[in-house]
Amino acid sequence: MEITFHGAVRTVTGSQHLVEVNGLKILLDCGLYQGSRKESYSRNQNLPFDASQIDILVLSHAHIDHSGNVPNLVKSGFTGDIVCTYATRDLCAIMLRDSAKIQQYDIEYVNKKRERQKLPLLEPIYTTEDAVESLKNFIGIGYERPYRLTPNITLTFYDAGHILGSAIVVLDIADQDEKRDVRLVFSGDIGRPHRPILRDPTFLQEADVLLIESTYGNRYHEKIDEATNKLERIVNETCQRGGKLIVPAFAVGRTQELVYRLHQLVENRDISPNLPVYVDSPLAIDATGIYRLHPEAYDEETHNFLANDRHGDPFGFEMMRYTRSTSESKELNFLRESAVIISASGMAEAGRILHHLKNNVEDPRNTILIVGWQAPHTLGRRIVEKQSKVRIFGEEYALNAQVETINGLSAHADRAELLDWTGHLVKRPSHTFIVHGEEDASLAFADALRQEQLFENVAVPQLGQKFKV
């Protein structure tokens, strides 16, 4: 069996791992690489393998850095099954189309410059039509329901607790060449225990070959309860000033968790039940609808909350408003009373959040709440750094609003939680590969596995590196 690492090694983006066994080529994830525009376009457009030779694609979850290049894979000649959980398929149906629209806008912007420079115009990596076409290849299966990919390979998904539908991938392989049975485990992205809405990550006892993420392999998160207490304080202090709370949030996962936490705070009367809360993102609204469709993914706390909640909806209460149309979004500019506005994108680089920031960033009564990691050189990062002036739509604005951050809402396990998960492996892997982490995080986590849990043959692959196991 051979494994080649084509993405998300020594970085956290573009997850693609190719397993070759029994004459088959099985691709684990097919994510978009997200970096500088020029490098991203080249890497994403030119797949590092012949798509027509890939037999099966297994998706761990719907985040674009794991699923975002699926339409290009199909467009490039892949004809096999794309196997994932039911919820992942539903989320991909909206997220891949959204990704195609973003690429179209991006290419139109680039082509205006190229036209002036008399350079050849570029095509988007894929179109909305390509995204829709790729959905025909998807096959959904449930958690803990063994699914026979071939007579010698069985796939089982276990809940990863990261986002709705996220899975730990287990391949039980009867290796015909080596005459042995091998259990290959790909962690996907592992979530945090005790988070609201979703079940905790599933612990496994066995793995012969392990591919494990390391996003926070060298860092620790705030406690989850502290995040709720901090949210309560920030909401109440902003309301006392007569200000608005503006929250850039990822449309899938983070928005739903924020709404659920605000719902709990309202029901407990920890914040005003008369405070309007708006979700202003069509993608987030669609994603929330999909969350409602999959109660099988909810944890016991959420089921108990629903059993006693008069609304019967974790994401709906009296003052909760979802604004889909552009006209509804623009009306929020004229709000004079306190309100919470949650909008995408999560790093404030595009989308409706830019309009809300433009209209609210100079008022000291308002608060901008950052609830996720902000990449360097993004508007979100400049806000976190509290730069005195920020540029929005090409114009400078004074950053007079209060800036708050909540780091305890991360959907990724931190170092201690990752080590807790690997520590449950009764049978230690013979080969472990550290993926999906910046280089320093991956190397630190590899050292922790070797020194603290006595793992052998722990590797941090380079891009394109192939291993025989």
C-alpha positions in Angstrom: 0.0 0.0 0.0 1.2 3.5 -0.9 0.1 6.9 0.3 0.9 10.1 -1.4 0.3 13.5 0.2 -0.9 16.0 -2.3 -2.2 18.7 0.1 -2.7 19.9 3.7 0.8 18.8 4.7 2.8 21.4 6.7 -0.1 23.7 6.0 -3.9 23.6 6.8 -5.4 23.9 3.4 -6.0 21.8 0.3 -6.6 18.4 1.9 -5.8 15.6 -0.6 -4.3 12.2 0.3 -4.1 9.4 -2.3 -4.1 5.8 -1.1 -3.1 3.1 -3.6 -3.9 -0.5 -2.7 -5.2 -3.6 -4.4 -4.8 -1.9 -7.8 -7.2 0.8 -6.7 -6.6 4.6 -6.2 -8.7 6.0 -3.3 -8.6 9.7 -2.8 -9.2 11.0 0.8 -10.6 14.5 0.4 -10.3 16.9 -2.5 -10.0 20.3 -1.0 -9.2 23.7 -2.5 -5.8 25.1 -1.7 -6.2 28.6 -0.3 -3.2 31.0 -0.5 -2.0 33.8 -2.7 -4.3 34.3 -5.7 -1.7 33.2 -8.3 -0.4 30.2 -6.5 -4.0 29.0 -5.5 -5.2 29.3 -9.1 -2.4 27.3 -10.5 -2.4 24.5 -7.8 -6.2 24.1 -7.8 -6.6 24.1 -11.6 -3.8 21.6 -12.2 -4.6 18.5 -10.2 -1.4 16.6 -9.2 -2.8 13.3 -10.5 -4.8 12.0 -13.5 -8.4 12.5 -12.3 -9.7 9.8 -14.6 -7.5 7.2 -12.9 -9.0 7.9 -9.4 -11.5 5.1 -8.5 -13.2 6.4 -5.4 -13.2 9.7 -3.5 -14.0 9.6 0.3 -14.9 13.0 1.9 -14.3 13.6 5.6 -16.5 16.7 5.6 -17.8 19.7 3.6 -15.4 22.5 4.5 -14.0 23.9 1.3 -10.4 23.1 2.2 -11.5 19.4 2.2 -14.2 19.3 -0.5 -13.8 22.5 -2.6 -12.0 21.0 -5.6 -14.5 18.2 -6.2 -16.2 19.9 -9.2 -12.8 20.2 -10.9 -12.0 16.6 -10.2 -15.2 15.5 -11.9 -14.7 18.1 -14.7 -11.2 16.6 -15.2 -12.5 13.0 -15.8 -13.3 11.4 -12.5 -16.3 9.1 -12.8 -16.3 7.2 -9.6 -18.4 7.5 -6.4 -17.9 10.3 -3.9 -18.7 8.7 -0.5 -19.5 10.9 2.5 -22.1 11.2 5.2 -25.7 12.4 4.4 -25.2 15.8 6.0 -21.9 16.3 4.2 -23.6 15.7 0.8 -26.3 18.2 1.8 -23.8 20.8 2.8 -21.7 20.3 -0.3 -24.8 21.0 -2.4 -24.8 24.6 -1.2 -21.1 25.1 -0.5 -19.7 24.0 -3.8 -22.1 26.3 -5.7 -21.2 29.1 -3.4 -17.5 28.4 -4.1 -18.1 28.5 -7.8 -19.8 31.9 -7.5 -16.8 33.3 -5.5 -14.4 32.0 -8.1 -16.4 33.6 -10.9 -16.3 37.0 -9.1 -12.6 36.6 -8.4 -11.8 35.8 -12.0 -13.9 38.7 -13.3 -11.8 41.0 -11.0 -8.5 39.5 -12.2 -9.5 39.6 -15.8 -10.2 43.4 -15.7 -6.6 43.9 -14.8 -5.4 41.3 -17.4 -7.4 43.0 -20.1 -5.8 46.4 -19.4 -2.4 44.7 -19.5 -3.4 42.9 -22.8 -2.8 39.5 -21.1 -4.9 36.3 -22.0 -8.0 36.1 -19.9 -8.4 33.3 -17.3 -11.3 30.9 -16.8 -12.6 30.0 -13.3 -11.4 26.6 -12.0 -15.0 25.5 -12.2 -18.5 27.0 -12.8 -21.8 26.6 -10.9 -22.8 24.1 -13.6 -19.7 22.0 -12.9 -20.5 22.1 -9.1 -24.1 20.9 -9.8 -22.9 18.2 -12.2 -20.4 16.8 -9.5 -23.3 16.3 -7.1 -24.5 13.3 -9.2 -21.5 11.3 -8.1 -22.2 11.7 -4.3 -23.3 8.7 -2.2 -24.4 9.2 1.4 -23.9 6.7 4.2 -24.7 6.9 7.9 -22.2 6.9 10.8 -21.1 3.5 12.0 -22.7 1.7 9.0 -19.9 -0.4 7.3 -20.0 0.2 3.6 -18.2 -2.1 1.2 -16.2 -0.1 -1.3 -14.8 -3.3 -2.9 -14.8 -7.0 -1.9 -11.6 -6.3 0.0 -12.1 -2.8 1.4 -14.8 -1.7 3.9 -15.4 2.0 4.8 -16.9 3.1 8.1 -17.5 6.7 9.2 -17.4 7.7 12.8 -18.5 11.1 14.1 -15.6 13.6 14.3 -17.6 16.3 16.1 -16.1 19.1 14.0 -19.0 20.3 11.9 -22.3 18.8 10.9 -21.6 15.5 9.0 -17.9 15.5 9.8 -16.4 12.1 9.9 -13.4 10.1 10.9 -12.7 7.8 8.0 -11.8 4.1 8.7 -10.8 1.8 5.9 -10.5 -1.8 6.8 -8.4 -3.3 4.0 -7.5 -6.8 3.0 -4.2 -6.0 1.4 -3.9 -8.5 -1.5 -0.2 -7.8 -2.3 1.0 -8.1 1.3 -1.5 -10.8 2.4 -2.4 -8.9 5.5 -5.3 -6.9 7.0 -4.7 -3.2 7.5 -6.9 -0.6 9.3 -6.2 2.8 7.9 -7.7 5.7 9.9 -7.9 9.3 8.6 -9.0 11.7 11.3 -10.4 14.4 9.0 -10.7 17.4 11.3 -11.4 16.4 14.9 -13.7 18.6 16.9 -13.8 19.4 20.6 -15.7 17.6 23.3 -18.5 19.2 25.2 -19.4 21.7 22.5 -23.1 22.5 21.9 -25.2 21.0 19.1 -22.9 18.2 17.9 -21.9 15.0 19.5 -18.3 14.6 20.8 -15.6 13.1 18.6 -15.7 9.3 18.6 -12.7 7.5 20.2 -11.3 4.6 18.3 -9.3 1.7 19.8 -7.3 0.5 16.8 -5.4 1.9 13.8 -2.5 0.3 11.9 -2.0 3.4 9.7 -3.1 6.8 11.1 -3.4 10.1 9.2 -4.2 12.8 11.9 -4.8 16.5 11.7 -2.6 18.9 13.8 -4.2 22.3 13.4 -3.7 23.1 17.0 -0.9 20.6 17.7 1.0 23.2 19.7 -1.7 25.3 21.2 -4.5 25.2 23.8 -8.0 26.7 23.7 -10.0 28.6 26.2 -12.5 26.6 28.1 -15.9 26.3 26.3 -17.9 27.6 29.3 -15.7 30.7 29.4 -16.7 31.4 25.8 -20.4 31.5 26.7 -19.8 33.7 29.7 -17.7 36.1 27.6 -20.4 36.3 24.9 -23.0 37.2 27.6 -20.7 40.0 28.9 -20.0 41.4 25.5 -23.7 41.4 24.5 -24.8 43.1 27.7 -22.0 45.7 27.7 -22.7 46.7 24.1 -26.4 47.0 24.8 -25.7 49.2 27.8 -23.8 51.6 25.5 -26.7 51.5 23.0 -24.4 49.9 20.4 -24.6 47.1 17.9 -22.6 43.9 18.0 -21.2 43.0 14.6 -19.9 39.5 14.2 -18.0 38.2 11.2 -18.6 34.4 11.3 -18.1 31.4 9.0 -21.5 30.5 7.5 -21.2 26.8 8.3 -20.7 25.7 11.9 -19.7 29.0 13.7 -22.9 30.8 12.8 -25.1 28.0 14.0 -23.2 27.7 17.3 -23.5 31.4 18.0 -27.2 31.4 17.3 -27.7 28.4 19.6 -25.7 30.0 22.4 -27.6 33.3 22.1 -30.8 31.2 22.2 -29.7 29.7 25.5 -28.8 33.1 26.9 -32.2 34.5 25.9 -34.1 31.5 27.5 -32.1 31.9 30.7 -32.7 35.7 30.6 -28.9 36.3 30.8 -29.3 38.7 27.9 -32.4 40.7 26.9 -35.2 38.7 25.2 -36.0 41.9 23.3 -32.6 42.1 21.6 -32.9 41.6 17.8 -30.5 39.0 16.4 -29.9 38.9 12.7 -28.1 36.3 10.5 -27.3 38.2 7.3 -25.8 35.6 5.0 -27.7 33.5 2.4 -25.2 30.7 2.7 -25.5 30.7 6.5 -29.3 30.6 6.2 -29.1 27.6 3.8 -26.6 25.9 6.1 -28.8 26.5 9.1 -31.7 24.8 7.2 -29.5 21.8 6.7 -28.6 21.7 10.4 -32.3 21.5 11.1 -32.6 18.5 8.8 -30.1 16.4 10.7 -31.1 15.9 14.3 -29.3 12.5 14.2 -26.1 14.6 14.6 -27.2 16.5 17.7 -25.8 15.7 21.1 -27.8 14.8 24.2 -27.7 18.4 25.6 -29.3 19.7 22.4 -32.0 17.1 22.4 -32.8 17.9 26.1 -32.8 21.6 25.3 -35.3 21.0 22.4 -37.5 18.8 24.6 -38.1 21.8 26.9 -37.9 24.6 24.4 -41.2 26.1 23.3 -39.9 27.0 19.9 -38.9 23.4 18.9 -36.0 24.9 17.0 -32.4 25.3 18.3 -31.9 28.1 15.8 -35.1 30.0 16.1 -36.6 32.3 18.8 -38.8 35.4 19.0 -36.2 38.0 18.1 -34.2 35.8 15.7 -34.3 37.1 12.1 -32.8 35.6 9.0 -32.3 38.2 6.2 -31.8 36.6 2.8 -32.6 39.3 0.3 -30.2 42.2 -0.5 -33.0 44.7 0.4 -33.4 43.2 3.8 -29.7 43.3 4.3 -29.5 47.0 3.4 -32.3 47.8 5.8 -30.0 46.8 8.7 -28.0 49.9 7.9 -30.8 52.0 9.3 -31.1 50.2 12.7 -30.9 52.7 15.5 -31.4 50.4 18.4 -29.0 47.7 19.8 -28.9 44.5 17.8 -26.6 41.6 17.0 -25.7 41.1 13.4 -23.9 37.9 12.4 -22.7 37.9 8.8 -20.1 36.2 6.5 -17.3 36.0 5.6 -15.6 34.8 8.8 -12.4 36.7 8.0 -14.2 39.8 6.8 -12.7 39.5 3.3 -15.9 39.4 1.2 -19.6 39.3 1.5 -22.2 41.3 3.4 -20.1 41.7 6.5 -18.0 44.3 4.7 -21.1 46.6 4.5 -21.9 46.2 8.2 -18.3 46.9 9.2 -18.2 50.0 6.9 -21.4 51.3 8.5 -20.5 50.6 12.1 -16.7 50.5 12.6 -16.4 54.2 13.4 -19.0 54.3 16.2 -17.4 53.7 19.7 -20.7 52.4 21.1 -20.5 49.4 18.7 -18.5 46.2 19.2 -16.8 44.0 16.6 -16.6 40.5 17.9 -14.1 38.2 16.3 -14.9 34.5 16.9 -12.4 32.6 14.8 -8.8 32.5 13.7 -7.9 35.4 11.3 -5.3 34.7 8.6 -2.5 37.2 8.1 -3.3 40.2 5.8 -7.1 39.8 6.1 -9.4 42.6 7.3 -10.3 40.4 10.2 -6.6 40.2 11.3 -6.2 44.0 11.0 -9.3 44.4 13.3 -7.9 41.9 15.8 -4.7 43.9 15.8 -6.7 47.0 16.5 -5.1 49.0 13.8 -6.2 52.6 14.0 -7.5 52.7 10.5 -8.8 49.9 8.3 -9.5 49.8 4.6 -12.9 48.6 3.4 -14.0 48.8 -0.2 -10.8 50.8 -1.0 -11.6 53.5 1.6 -10.1 54.1 5.0 -12.2 54.1 8.1 -11.2 54.8 11.7 -11.5 51.8 14.0 -13.3 53.4 16.8 -15.6 50.5 17.7 -14.7 48.2 20.6 -12.9 45.0 19.5 -13.5 41.7 21.4 -12.3 38.2 20.6 -13.6 34.8 21.7 -11.2 32.0 21.0 -13.0 29.2 22.8 -15.4 28.6 19.9 -12.9 26.8 17.8 -14.2 23.6 16.1 -10.8 22.0 16.1 -9.4 20.0 19.0 -6.4 21.6 20.7 -3.2 19.9 21.6 -4.5 18.3 24.8 -7.7 17.1 23.1 -5.8 15.6 20.1 -3.5 13.8 22.5 -6.6 12.6 24.5 -8.0 11.2 21.2 -4.8 9.4 20.2 -4.3 8.2 23.7 -7.5 6.1 23.4 -5.8 4.0 20.7 -5.1 0.7 22.5 -3.3 -0.6 19.5 -0.7 2.0 18.5 -0.3 2.6 14.7 2.7 1.1 13.0 2.8 4.3 10.8 1.5 7.7 11.7 1.4 10.7 9.4 0.8 14.2 10.7 -1.3 16.4 8.3 -3.4 19.5 8.3 -1.3 21.8 10.4 1.2 24.6 9.9 4.7 23.2 10.0 5.5 24.2 13.6 2.2 22.8 14.9 2.7 19.5 13.0 6.3 19.0 14.1 5.4 19.8 17.7 2.5 17.4 17.7 4.7 14.7 16.1 7.2 15.1 19.0 4.4 14.9 21.5 3.2 11.6 20.0 6.7 10.2 20.1 7.7 11.3 23.5 4.4 11.3 25.5 2.7 8.3 23.9 5.6 6.4 22.5 4.3 6.3 18.9 6.8 4.8 16.4 7.3 5.8 12.8 5.8 9.3 13.1 6.3 11.3 9.9 5.4 14.9 8.9 5.2 14.5 5.1 6.4 17.1 2.5 4.0 18.0 -0.3 3.9 15.3 -2.9 5.9 12.8 -0.8 5.0 9.1 -1.2 5.2 6.4 1.5 5.0 2.6 1.2 3.4 1.2 4.4 
